[in-house]
Amino acid sequence: MNERHLKVYEASGNKRNVPRINLQGDWLSALGYKIGDHVKVSFSENRIIIEPEIIDPSPSQISG
């Protein structure tokens, strides 16, 4: 498994500061993520998992 070391930044949110993590770079493209994709974020204590979200097309989006 490859690693990235990132910094947790401060972000303004609803009258208080909250933690923010930015993910960006060519390495995301290399993993198959494209601009406009949706992702699923799962989390538990001390762990965050980001996976591509498979979105089933609605009947109106299916050409046929």
PDB file of N, H, CA, C and O in Angstrom:
ATOM      1  N   MET A   1       0.852  -1.179   0.000  1.00  0.00           N
ATOM      2  CA  MET A   1       0.000   0.000   0.000  1.00  0.00           C
ATOM      3  C   MET A   1       0.895   1.238   0.000  1.00  0.00           C
ATOM      4  O   MET A   1       1.837   1.331   0.787  1.00  0.00           O
ATOM      5  N   ASN A   2       0.597   2.183  -0.883  1.00  0.00           N
ATOM      6  H   ASN A   2      -0.168   2.108  -1.522  1.00  0.00           H
ATOM      7  CA  ASN A   2       1.327   3.448  -0.924  1.00  0.00           C
ATOM      8  C   ASN A   2       0.792   4.388   0.138  1.00  0.00           C
ATOM      9  O   ASN A   2      -0.324   4.214   0.629  1.00  0.00           O
ATOM     10  N   GLU A   3       1.583   5.377   0.487  1.00  0.00           N
ATOM     11  H   GLU A   3       2.489   5.519   0.088  1.00  0.00           H
ATOM     12  CA  GLU A   3       1.182   6.339   1.518  1.00  0.00           C
ATOM     13  C   GLU A   3       1.328   7.765   1.017  1.00  0.00           C
ATOM     14  O   GLU A   3       2.158   8.056   0.155  1.00  0.00           O
ATOM     15  N   ARG A   4       0.524   8.630   1.561  1.00  0.00           N
ATOM     16  H   ARG A   4      -0.149   8.393   2.261  1.00  0.00           H
ATOM     17  CA  ARG A   4       0.643  10.075   1.387  1.00  0.00           C
ATOM     18  C   ARG A   4       0.633  10.673   2.781  1.00  0.00           C
ATOM     19  O   ARG A   4      -0.127  10.233   3.644  1.00  0.00           O
ATOM     20  N   HIS A   5       1.463  11.662   3.002  1.00  0.00           N
ATOM     21  H   HIS A   5       2.080  12.019   2.301  1.00  0.00           H
ATOM     22  CA  HIS A   5       1.486  12.355   4.291  1.00  0.00           C
ATOM     23  C   HIS A   5       0.897  13.741   4.067  1.00  0.00           C
ATOM     24  O   HIS A   5       1.447  14.546   3.316  1.00  0.00           O
ATOM     25  N   LEU A   6      -0.212  14.008   4.717  1.00  0.00           N
ATOM     26  H   LEU A   6      -0.659  13.354   5.327  1.00  0.00           H
ATOM     27  CA  LEU A   6      -0.953  15.246   4.520  1.00  0.00           C
ATOM     28  C   LEU A   6      -1.094  15.984   5.837  1.00  0.00           C
ATOM     29  O   LEU A   6      -0.950  15.400   6.911  1.00  0.00           O
ATOM     30  N   LYS A   7      -1.372  17.254   5.742  1.00  0.00           N
ATOM     31  H   LYS A   7      -1.489  17.728   4.869  1.00  0.00           H
ATOM     32  CA  LYS A   7      -1.578  18.086   6.922  1.00  0.00           C
ATOM     33  C   LYS A   7      -3.068  18.338   7.113  1.00  0.00           C
ATOM     34  O   LYS A   7      -3.805  18.492   6.139  1.00  0.00           O
ATOM     35  N   VAL A   8      -3.505  18.379   8.351  1.00  0.00           N
ATOM     36  H   VAL A   8      -2.907  18.253   9.142  1.00  0.00           H
ATOM     37  CA  VAL A   8      -4.886  18.743   8.673  1.00  0.00           C
ATOM     38  C   VAL A   8      -4.908  20.256   8.867  1.00  0.00           C
ATOM     39  O   VAL A   8      -4.204  20.798   9.719  1.00  0.00           O
ATOM     40  N   TYR A   9      -5.725  20.921   8.066  1.00  0.00           N
ATOM     41  H   TYR A   9      -6.297  20.480   7.374  1.00  0.00           H
ATOM     42  CA  TYR A   9      -5.833  22.379   8.106  1.00  0.00           C
ATOM     43  C   TYR A   9      -7.082  22.806   8.867  1.00  0.00           C
ATOM     44  O   TYR A   9      -7.935  21.993   9.221  1.00  0.00           O
ATOM     45  N   GLU A  10      -7.153  24.089   9.100  1.00  0.00           N
ATOM     46  H   GLU A  10      -6.459  24.749   8.813  1.00  0.00           H
ATOM     47  CA  GLU A  10      -8.323  24.696   9.739  1.00  0.00           C
ATOM     48  C   GLU A  10      -9.259  25.204   8.651  1.00  0.00           C
ATOM     49  O   GLU A  10      -8.817  25.813   7.676  1.00  0.00           O
ATOM     50  N   ALA A  11     -10.541  24.954   8.820  1.00  0.00           N
ATOM     51  H   ALA A  11     -10.900  24.459   9.611  1.00  0.00           H
ATOM     52  CA  ALA A  11     -11.544  25.468   7.886  1.00  0.00           C
ATOM     53  C   ALA A  11     -12.659  26.116   8.681  1.00  0.00           C
ATOM     54  O   ALA A  11     -13.045  25.627   9.743  1.00  0.00           O
ATOM     55  N   SER A  12     -13.169  27.207   8.169  1.00  0.00           N
ATOM     56  H   SER A  12     -12.856  27.604   7.307  1.00  0.00           H
ATOM     57  CA  SER A  12     -14.286  27.869   8.837  1.00  0.00           C
ATOM     58  C   SER A  12     -15.560  27.104   8.554  1.00  0.00           C
ATOM     59  O   SER A  12     -15.814  26.687   7.423  1.00  0.00           O
ATOM     60  N   GLY A  13     -16.348  26.926   9.577  1.00  0.00           N
ATOM     61  H   GLY A  13     -16.142  27.264  10.496  1.00  0.00           H
ATOM     62  CA  GLY A  13     -17.605  26.221   9.388  1.00  0.00           C
ATOM     63  C   GLY A  13     -18.613  26.597  10.445  1.00  0.00           C
ATOM     64  O   GLY A  13     -18.380  26.372  11.633  1.00  0.00           O
ATOM     65  N   ASN A  14     -19.716  27.159  10.039  1.00  0.00           N
ATOM     66  H   ASN A  14     -19.905  27.341   9.074  1.00  0.00           H
ATOM     67  CA  ASN A  14     -20.850  27.445  10.918  1.00  0.00           C
ATOM     68  C   ASN A  14     -20.440  28.020  12.279  1.00  0.00           C
ATOM     69  O   ASN A  14     -20.734  27.436  13.322  1.00  0.00           O
ATOM     70  N   LYS A  15     -19.771  29.150  12.254  1.00  0.00           N
ATOM     71  H   LYS A  15     -19.532  29.624  11.406  1.00  0.00           H
ATOM     72  CA  LYS A  15     -19.395  29.913  13.454  1.00  0.00           C
ATOM     73  C   LYS A  15     -18.279  29.278  14.288  1.00  0.00           C
ATOM     74  O   LYS A  15     -18.013  29.724  15.404  1.00  0.00           O
ATOM     75  N   ARG A  16     -17.628  28.245  13.759  1.00  0.00           N
ATOM     76  H   ARG A  16     -17.844  27.883  12.852  1.00  0.00           H
ATOM     77  CA  ARG A  16     -16.499  27.669  14.490  1.00  0.00           C
ATOM     78  C   ARG A  16     -15.535  27.050  13.485  1.00  0.00           C
ATOM     79  O   ARG A  16     -15.902  26.796  12.338  1.00  0.00           O
ATOM     80  N   ASN A  17     -14.321  26.813  13.916  1.00  0.00           N
ATOM     81  H   ASN A  17     -14.023  27.019  14.848  1.00  0.00           H
ATOM     82  CA  ASN A  17     -13.329  26.207  13.041  1.00  0.00           C
ATOM     83  C   ASN A  17     -13.419  24.690  13.138  1.00  0.00           C
ATOM     84  O   ASN A  17     -13.645  24.130  14.210  1.00  0.00           O
ATOM     85  N   VAL A  18     -13.238  24.045  12.002  1.00  0.00           N
ATOM     86  H   VAL A  18     -13.055  24.501  11.131  1.00  0.00           H
ATOM     87  CA  VAL A  18     -13.301  22.589  11.931  1.00  0.00           C
ATOM     88  C   VAL A  18     -12.077  22.084  11.159  1.00  0.00           C
ATOM     89  O   VAL A  18     -11.500  22.834  10.372  1.00  0.00           O
ATOM     90  N   PRO A  19     -11.671  20.825  11.372  1.00  0.00           N
ATOM     91  CA  PRO A  19     -10.535  20.279  10.632  1.00  0.00           C
ATOM     92  C   PRO A  19     -10.888  20.050   9.159  1.00  0.00           C
ATOM     93  O   PRO A  19     -12.031  19.750   8.817  1.00  0.00           O
ATOM     94  N   ARG A  20      -9.877  20.200   8.300  1.00  0.00           N
ATOM     95  H   ARG A  20      -8.948  20.444   8.579  1.00  0.00           H
ATOM     96  CA  ARG A  20     -10.061  20.016   6.855  1.00  0.00           C
ATOM     97  C   ARG A  20      -8.832  19.308   6.299  1.00  0.00           C
ATOM     98  O   ARG A  20      -7.702  19.642   6.655  1.00  0.00           O
ATOM     99  N   ILE A  21      -9.055  18.331   5.425  1.00  0.00           N
ATOM    100  H   ILE A  21      -9.973  18.060   5.136  1.00  0.00           H
ATOM    101  CA  ILE A  21      -7.973  17.621   4.743  1.00  0.00           C
ATOM    102  C   ILE A  21      -8.199  17.765   3.243  1.00  0.00           C
ATOM    103  O   ILE A  21      -9.277  17.448   2.741  1.00  0.00           O
ATOM    104  N   ASN A  22      -7.178  18.245   2.524  1.00  0.00           N
ATOM    105  H   ASN A  22      -6.302  18.503   2.932  1.00  0.00           H
ATOM    106  CA  ASN A  22      -7.260  18.385   1.066  1.00  0.00           C
ATOM    107  C   ASN A  22      -6.607  17.179   0.398  1.00  0.00           C
ATOM    108  O   ASN A  22      -5.496  16.789   0.757  1.00  0.00           O
ATOM    109  N   LEU A  23      -7.293  16.598  -0.562  1.00  0.00           N
ATOM    110  H   LEU A  23      -8.196  16.915  -0.853  1.00  0.00           H
ATOM    111  CA  LEU A  23      -6.720  15.536  -1.386  1.00  0.00           C
ATOM    112  C   LEU A  23      -6.705  16.044  -2.817  1.00  0.00           C
ATOM    113  O   LEU A  23      -7.754  16.381  -3.367  1.00  0.00           O
ATOM    114  N   GLN A  24      -5.536  16.102  -3.421  1.00  0.00           N
ATOM    115  H   GLN A  24      -4.684  15.828  -2.974  1.00  0.00           H
ATOM    116  CA  GLN A  24      -5.431  16.553  -4.804  1.00  0.00           C
ATOM    117  C   GLN A  24      -4.129  16.047  -5.390  1.00  0.00           C
ATOM    118  O   GLN A  24      -3.162  15.817  -4.665  1.00  0.00           O
ATOM    119  N   GLY A  25      -4.105  15.876  -6.685  1.00  0.00           N
ATOM    120  H   GLY A  25      -4.891  16.063  -7.274  1.00  0.00           H
ATOM    121  CA  GLY A  25      -2.867  15.495  -7.344  1.00  0.00           C
ATOM    122  C   GLY A  25      -3.058  14.447  -8.420  1.00  0.00           C
ATOM    123  O   GLY A  25      -4.103  13.803  -8.518  1.00  0.00           O
ATOM    124  N   ASP A  26      -2.014  14.294  -9.226  1.00  0.00           N
ATOM    125  H   ASP A  26      -1.166  14.817  -9.146  1.00  0.00           H
ATOM    126  CA  ASP A  26      -2.042  13.315 -10.309  1.00  0.00           C
ATOM    127  C   ASP A  26      -2.184  11.892  -9.787  1.00  0.00           C
ATOM    128  O   ASP A  26      -2.666  11.015 -10.504  1.00  0.00           O
ATOM    129  N   TRP A  27      -1.775  11.656  -8.557  1.00  0.00           N
ATOM    130  H   TRP A  27      -1.383  12.368  -7.975  1.00  0.00           H
ATOM    131  CA  TRP A  27      -1.879  10.306  -7.998  1.00  0.00           C
ATOM    132  C   TRP A  27      -3.328   9.859  -7.894  1.00  0.00           C
ATOM    133  O   TRP A  27      -3.608   8.663  -7.979  1.00  0.00           O
ATOM    134  N   LEU A  28      -4.273  10.808  -7.708  1.00  0.00           N
ATOM    135  H   LEU A  28      -4.046  11.779  -7.639  1.00  0.00           H
ATOM    136  CA  LEU A  28      -5.691  10.446  -7.691  1.00  0.00           C
ATOM    137  C   LEU A  28      -6.133   9.976  -9.079  1.00  0.00           C
ATOM    138  O   LEU A  28      -6.879   9.004  -9.200  1.00  0.00           O
ATOM    139  N   SER A  29      -5.675  10.662 -10.113  1.00  0.00           N
ATOM    140  H   SER A  29      -5.068  11.451 -10.014  1.00  0.00           H
ATOM    141  CA  SER A  29      -5.974  10.230 -11.486  1.00  0.00           C
ATOM    142  C   SER A  29      -5.391   8.850 -11.748  1.00  0.00           C
ATOM    143  O   SER A  29      -6.037   8.006 -12.369  1.00  0.00           O
ATOM    144  N   ALA A  30      -4.182   8.622 -11.278  1.00  0.00           N
ATOM    145  H   ALA A  30      -3.658   9.307 -10.772  1.00  0.00           H
ATOM    146  CA  ALA A  30      -3.537   7.322 -11.470  1.00  0.00           C
ATOM    147  C   ALA A  30      -4.314   6.203 -10.788  1.00  0.00           C
ATOM    148  O   ALA A  30      -4.243   5.048 -11.209  1.00  0.00           O
ATOM    149  N   LEU A  31      -5.053   6.541  -9.743  1.00  0.00           N
ATOM    150  H   LEU A  31      -5.111   7.479  -9.401  1.00  0.00           H
ATOM    151  CA  LEU A  31      -5.879   5.553  -9.043  1.00  0.00           C
ATOM    152  C   LEU A  31      -7.254   5.387  -9.687  1.00  0.00           C
ATOM    153  O   LEU A  31      -8.049   4.553  -9.254  1.00  0.00           O
ATOM    154  N   GLY A  32      -7.531   6.185 -10.725  1.00  0.00           N
ATOM    155  H   GLY A  32      -6.885   6.862 -11.076  1.00  0.00           H
ATOM    156  CA  GLY A  32      -8.791   6.046 -11.451  1.00  0.00           C
ATOM    157  C   GLY A  32      -9.855   7.064 -11.094  1.00  0.00           C
ATOM    158  O   GLY A  32     -10.965   6.998 -11.621  1.00  0.00           O
ATOM    159  N   TYR A  33      -9.544   8.012 -10.206  1.00  0.00           N
ATOM    160  H   TYR A  33      -8.642   8.066  -9.778  1.00  0.00           H
ATOM    161  CA  TYR A  33     -10.524   9.041  -9.846  1.00  0.00           C
ATOM    162  C   TYR A  33     -10.517  10.129 -10.908  1.00  0.00           C
ATOM    163  O   TYR A  33      -9.461  10.578 -11.353  1.00  0.00           O
ATOM    164  N   LYS A  34     -11.721  10.547 -11.309  1.00  0.00           N
ATOM    165  H   LYS A  34     -12.579  10.182 -10.947  1.00  0.00           H
ATOM    166  CA  LYS A  34     -11.860  11.590 -12.315  1.00  0.00           C
ATOM    167  C   LYS A  34     -12.661  12.754 -11.738  1.00  0.00           C
ATOM    168  O   LYS A  34     -13.463  12.575 -10.822  1.00  0.00           O
ATOM    169  N   ILE A  35     -12.438  13.932 -12.279  1.00  0.00           N
ATOM    170  H   ILE A  35     -11.787  14.078 -13.024  1.00  0.00           H
ATOM    171  CA  ILE A  35     -13.208  15.104 -11.863  1.00  0.00           C
ATOM    172  C   ILE A  35     -14.685  14.815 -12.089  1.00  0.00           C
ATOM    173  O   ILE A  35     -15.076  14.363 -13.165  1.00  0.00           O
ATOM    174  N   GLY A  36     -15.497  15.072 -11.083  1.00  0.00           N
ATOM    175  H   GLY A  36     -15.179  15.439 -10.209  1.00  0.00           H
ATOM    176  CA  GLY A  36     -16.929  14.826 -11.171  1.00  0.00           C
ATOM    177  C   GLY A  36     -17.360  13.493 -10.579  1.00  0.00           C
ATOM    178  O   GLY A  36     -18.552  13.265 -10.372  1.00  0.00           O
ATOM    179  N   ASP A  37     -16.397  12.601 -10.300  1.00  0.00           N
ATOM    180  H   ASP A  37     -15.429  12.786 -10.468  1.00  0.00           H
ATOM    181  CA  ASP A  37     -16.735  11.323  -9.667  1.00  0.00           C
ATOM    182  C   ASP A  37     -17.300  11.558  -8.274  1.00  0.00           C
ATOM    183  O   ASP A  37     -17.032  12.582  -7.646  1.00  0.00           O
ATOM    184  N   HIS A  38     -18.074  10.608  -7.805  1.00  0.00           N
ATOM    185  H   HIS A  38     -18.291   9.776  -8.315  1.00  0.00           H
ATOM    186  CA  HIS A  38     -18.566  10.613  -6.428  1.00  0.00           C
ATOM    187  C   HIS A  38     -17.763   9.586  -5.646  1.00  0.00           C
ATOM    188  O   HIS A  38     -17.365   8.555  -6.189  1.00  0.00           O
ATOM    189  N   VAL A  39     -17.526   9.871  -4.367  1.00  0.00           N
ATOM    190  H   VAL A  39     -17.849  10.708  -3.926  1.00  0.00           H
ATOM    191  CA  VAL A  39     -16.801   8.936  -3.514  1.00  0.00           C
ATOM    192  C   VAL A  39     -17.606   8.638  -2.261  1.00  0.00           C
ATOM    193  O   VAL A  39     -18.451   9.429  -1.840  1.00  0.00           O
ATOM    194  N   LYS A  40     -17.329   7.492  -1.680  1.00  0.00           N
ATOM    195  H   LYS A  40     -16.643   6.850  -2.022  1.00  0.00           H
ATOM    196  CA  LYS A  40     -17.926   7.101  -0.404  1.00  0.00           C
ATOM    197  C   LYS A  40     -16.827   7.216   0.640  1.00  0.00           C
ATOM    198  O   LYS A  40     -15.731   6.691   0.442  1.00  0.00           O
ATOM    199  N   VAL A  41     -17.104   7.893   1.748  1.00  0.00           N
ATOM    200  H   VAL A  41     -17.994   8.319   1.909  1.00  0.00           H
ATOM    201  CA  VAL A  41     -16.139   8.052   2.831  1.00  0.00           C
ATOM    202  C   VAL A  41     -16.650   7.269   4.027  1.00  0.00           C
ATOM    203  O   VAL A  41     -17.717   7.561   4.566  1.00  0.00           O
ATOM    204  N   SER A  42     -15.877   6.271   4.437  1.00  0.00           N
ATOM    205  H   SER A  42     -15.010   6.033   3.999  1.00  0.00           H
ATOM    206  CA  SER A  42     -16.192   5.483   5.627  1.00  0.00           C
ATOM    207  C   SER A  42     -15.164   5.838   6.686  1.00  0.00           C
ATOM    208  O   SER A  42     -14.021   6.167   6.365  1.00  0.00           O
ATOM    209  N   PHE A  43     -15.565   5.773   7.940  1.00  0.00           N
ATOM    210  H   PHE A  43     -16.492   5.507   8.201  1.00  0.00           H
ATOM    211  CA  PHE A  43     -14.611   6.135   8.982  1.00  0.00           C
ATOM    212  C   PHE A  43     -14.891   5.376  10.260  1.00  0.00           C
ATOM    213  O   PHE A  43     -16.024   4.993  10.551  1.00  0.00           O
ATOM    214  N   SER A  44     -13.833   5.172  11.009  1.00  0.00           N
ATOM    215  H   SER A  44     -12.913   5.483  10.773  1.00  0.00           H
ATOM    216  CA  SER A  44     -13.894   4.631  12.361  1.00  0.00           C
ATOM    217  C   SER A  44     -12.749   5.292  13.110  1.00  0.00           C
ATOM    218  O   SER A  44     -12.049   6.133  12.545  1.00  0.00           O
ATOM    219  N   GLU A  45     -12.551   4.939  14.336  1.00  0.00           N
ATOM    220  H   GLU A  45     -13.120   4.256  14.794  1.00  0.00           H
ATOM    221  CA  GLU A  45     -11.526   5.600  15.138  1.00  0.00           C
ATOM    222  C   GLU A  45     -10.162   5.516  14.446  1.00  0.00           C
ATOM    223  O   GLU A  45      -9.669   4.424  14.161  1.00  0.00           O
ATOM    224  N   ASN A  46      -9.564   6.668  14.183  1.00  0.00           N
ATOM    225  H   ASN A  46      -9.964   7.554  14.415  1.00  0.00           H
ATOM    226  CA  ASN A  46      -8.228   6.798  13.591  1.00  0.00           C
ATOM    227  C   ASN A  46      -8.093   6.242  12.179  1.00  0.00           C
ATOM    228  O   ASN A  46      -6.978   5.943  11.753  1.00  0.00           O
ATOM    229  N   ARG A  47      -9.189   6.094  11.441  1.00  0.00           N
ATOM    230  H   ARG A  47     -10.095   6.336  11.787  1.00  0.00           H
ATOM    231  CA  ARG A  47      -9.101   5.553  10.087  1.00  0.00           C
ATOM    232  C   ARG A  47     -10.177   6.186   9.207  1.00  0.00           C
ATOM    233  O   ARG A  47     -11.337   6.296   9.604  1.00  0.00           O
ATOM    234  N   ILE A  48      -9.770   6.599   8.006  1.00  0.00           N
ATOM    235  H   ILE A  48      -8.828   6.509   7.684  1.00  0.00           H
ATOM    236  CA  ILE A  48     -10.692   7.123   7.002  1.00  0.00           C
ATOM    237  C   ILE A  48     -10.453   6.325   5.722  1.00  0.00           C
ATOM    238  O   ILE A  48      -9.311   6.166   5.292  1.00  0.00           O
ATOM    239  N   ILE A  49     -11.519   5.828   5.121  1.00  0.00           N
ATOM    240  H   ILE A  49     -12.446   5.957   5.471  1.00  0.00           H
ATOM    241  CA  ILE A  49     -11.423   5.065   3.879  1.00  0.00           C
ATOM    242  C   ILE A  49     -12.245   5.790   2.817  1.00  0.00           C
ATOM    243  O   ILE A  49     -13.420   6.093   3.027  1.00  0.00           O
ATOM    244  N   ILE A  50     -11.616   6.064   1.676  1.00  0.00           N
ATOM    245  H   ILE A  50     -10.662   5.818   1.506  1.00  0.00           H
ATOM    246  CA  ILE A  50     -12.284   6.741   0.568  1.00  0.00           C
ATOM    247  C   ILE A  50     -12.315   5.774  -0.608  1.00  0.00           C
ATOM    248  O   ILE A  50     -11.276   5.276  -1.040  1.00  0.00           O
ATOM    249  N   GLU A  51     -13.513   5.512  -1.124  1.00  0.00           N
ATOM    250  H   GLU A  51     -14.357   5.917  -0.773  1.00  0.00           H
ATOM    251  CA  GLU A  51     -13.682   4.571  -2.228  1.00  0.00           C
ATOM    252  C   GLU A  51     -14.575   5.195  -3.294  1.00  0.00           C
ATOM    253  O   GLU A  51     -15.416   6.039  -2.987  1.00  0.00           O
ATOM    254  N   PRO A  52     -14.392   4.779  -4.552  1.00  0.00           N
ATOM    255  CA  PRO A  52     -15.317   5.253  -5.581  1.00  0.00           C
ATOM    256  C   PRO A  52     -16.730   4.818  -5.231  1.00  0.00           C
ATOM    257  O   PRO A  52     -16.950   3.698  -4.768  1.00  0.00           O
ATOM    258  N   GLU A  53     -17.681   5.706  -5.456  1.00  0.00           N
ATOM    259  H   GLU A  53     -17.502   6.616  -5.832  1.00  0.00           H
ATOM    260  CA  GLU A  53     -19.075   5.367  -5.207  1.00  0.00           C
ATOM    261  C   GLU A  53     -19.694   4.933  -6.530  1.00  0.00           C
ATOM    262  O   GLU A  53     -19.654   5.659  -7.523  1.00  0.00           O
ATOM    263  N   ILE A  54     -20.257   3.753  -6.521  1.00  0.00           N
ATOM    264  H   ILE A  54     -20.290   3.163  -5.714  1.00  0.00           H
ATOM    265  CA  ILE A  54     -20.916   3.245  -7.719  1.00  0.00           C
ATOM    266  C   ILE A  54     -22.346   3.769  -7.707  1.00  0.00           C
ATOM    267  O   ILE A  54     -23.132   3.436  -6.820  1.00  0.00           O
ATOM    268  N   ILE A  55     -22.672   4.579  -8.688  1.00  0.00           N
ATOM    269  H   ILE A  55     -22.034   4.849  -9.409  1.00  0.00           H
ATOM    270  CA  ILE A  55     -24.005   5.165  -8.769  1.00  0.00           C
ATOM    271  C   ILE A  55     -24.758   4.459  -9.888  1.00  0.00           C
ATOM    272  O   ILE A  55     -24.366   4.529 -11.052  1.00  0.00           O
ATOM    273  N   ASP A  56     -25.839   3.781  -9.526  1.00  0.00           N
ATOM    274  H   ASP A  56     -26.158   3.725  -8.580  1.00  0.00           H
ATOM    275  CA  ASP A  56     -26.677   3.127 -10.531  1.00  0.00           C
ATOM    276  C   ASP A  56     -27.427   4.196 -11.305  1.00  0.00           C
ATOM    277  O   ASP A  56     -28.040   5.082 -10.709  1.00  0.00           O
ATOM    278  N   PRO A  57     -27.383   4.121 -12.625  1.00  0.00           N
ATOM    279  CA  PRO A  57     -28.117   5.122 -13.404  1.00  0.00           C
ATOM    280  C   PRO A  57     -29.620   4.964 -13.205  1.00  0.00           C
ATOM    281  O   PRO A  57     -30.139   3.850 -13.131  1.00  0.00           O
ATOM    282  N   SER A  58     -30.298   6.085 -13.122  1.00  0.00           N
ATOM    283  H   SER A  58     -29.877   6.990 -13.182  1.00  0.00           H
ATOM    284  CA  SER A  58     -31.754   6.040 -13.009  1.00  0.00           C
ATOM    285  C   SER A  58     -32.325   5.612 -14.354  1.00  0.00           C
ATOM    286  O   SER A  58     -31.656   5.753 -15.377  1.00  0.00           O
ATOM    287  N   PRO A  59     -33.544   5.096 -14.372  1.00  0.00           N
ATOM    288  CA  PRO A  59     -34.137   4.659 -15.645  1.00  0.00           C
ATOM    289  C   PRO A  59     -34.121   5.739 -16.723  1.00  0.00           C
ATOM    290  O   PRO A  59     -34.021   5.422 -17.908  1.00  0.00           O
ATOM    291  N   SER A  60     -34.218   7.011 -16.330  1.00  0.00           N
ATOM    292  H   SER A  60     -34.298   7.269 -15.367  1.00  0.00           H
ATOM    293  CA  SER A  60     -34.223   8.093 -17.323  1.00  0.00           C
ATOM    294  C   SER A  60     -32.842   8.315 -17.928  1.00  0.00           C
ATOM    295  O   SER A  60     -32.724   8.937 -18.984  1.00  0.00           O
ATOM    296  N   GLN A  61     -31.778   7.806 -17.264  1.00  0.00           N
ATOM    297  H   GLN A  61     -31.874   7.300 -16.407  1.00  0.00           H
ATOM    298  CA  GLN A  61     -30.425   7.979 -17.783  1.00  0.00           C
ATOM    299  C   GLN A  61     -29.989   6.816 -18.668  1.00  0.00           C
ATOM    300  O   GLN A  61     -28.960   6.898 -19.339  1.00  0.00           O
ATOM    301  N   ILE A  62     -30.756   5.747 -18.673  1.00  0.00           N
ATOM    302  H   ILE A  62     -31.592   5.681 -18.128  1.00  0.00           H
ATOM    303  CA  ILE A  62     -30.405   4.576 -19.464  1.00  0.00           C
ATOM    304  C   ILE A  62     -30.958   4.764 -20.874  1.00  0.00           C
ATOM    305  O   ILE A  62     -32.161   4.933 -21.072  1.00  0.00           O
ATOM    306  N   SER A  63     -30.051   4.730 -21.843  1.00  0.00           N
ATOM    307  H   SER A  63     -29.074   4.593 -21.682  1.00  0.00           H
ATOM    308  CA  SER A  63     -30.524   4.871 -23.222  1.00  0.00           C
ATOM    309  C   SER A  63     -30.947   3.503 -23.728  1.00  0.00           C
ATOM    310  O   SER A  63     -30.344   2.493 -23.367  1.00  0.00           O
ATOM    311  N   GLY A  64     -31.942   3.464 -24.529  1.00  0.00           N
ATOM    312  H   GLY A  64     -32.432   4.284 -24.822  1.00  0.00           H
ATOM    313  CA  GLY A  64     -32.360   2.147 -24.958  1.00  0.00           C
ATOM    314  C   GLY A  64     -33.374   2.240 -25.968  1.00  0.00           C
ATOM    315  O   GLY A  64     -33.854   1.217 -26.457  1.00  0.00           O
TER     316      GLY A  64
END
